[in-house]
Amino acid sequence: MDEMIIYGKNSVIEALESGNREFNKILISNNSHSDTKIEQIKVLSKQRGIVFQFVAKEKLNLLVPEGRHQGVVAQIAPIKYVELEDFIEEYKGENAPVVILDGVEDSHNVGAIIRSCVCAGIKGIILPSRRGALVNSTVEKTSAGATSHISIIKTNSLVNAIQKLKENDWWVIASDHHAEQNHYEIDYTDMNFALIMGAEHAGISKSLLKLSDFKVKIPMLTKFNSLNVSNAAAIIMFEYVTQVAKKRENKLR
């Protein structure tokens, strides 16, 4: 079985609680016996019949440089990517917003975006199999375990994936700082949307911009235009969350 590691207390707890990740073994630092979250990991491991063992902190440091493991490292099977066709079939007839990452190579950004996606109720995230970061240990840790709570789709062609979404009634929104329309001028609640986010330096490729139904920008109060892609993605997604919340509130009145 191919294997990867996840590390950090929250990441391991989320993966255990999700029930959809296959564990091999969990390694816990000898110095972590009295820690509340470590105790939670032990309880969850026993419930699922997963082996855990206590090891010297130095062994964990060999697996995770710079001691960022927080005293726990789990050896797990790689994430199972979802086929786009299966995702479309699962959500047929209902709104299922997705985020598409075009050339985002920093694993920390990918993990942060996945975390925001789960918090914002986004149903899927689409990653290119080349020219971009896929799910690895850094993504798992940065997402705080959110990778276990969202459909992650890997595709050989973002163009083909977007065309398939459009054929199935998704509207495509591109985040582009050259756009004329502000991100809050779109009614996200009135459509099934796919939001494209591009890499910090290159932005969204021209082929994907051409496929977009809307192009939106985040307005700035200064000329210092350097929002991190994970920050920008969160701003747009939570405009969607705000609109959903307002719509629900109005219905209750």
ABEGO torsion letter per residue (X at the ends): XBBBBBBEAAAAAAAAAAGABBBABBBBBAAAAABAAAAAAAAAAAAAGBBBBBBBAAAAAAABBGGAAGGBBBBBBBBBBBBAAAAAAAABGBBBBBBBBBGBABAAAAAAAAAAAAAAGBABBBBBABGEBBBBAAAAAAAGGAAAABBBBBBABAAAAAAAAAAAGBBBBBBBAABABBAAABBAAABBBBBBBBBAAAEBBAAAAAABABBBBBBBABABBABBAAAAAAAAAAAAAAAAAAAAAAAAX
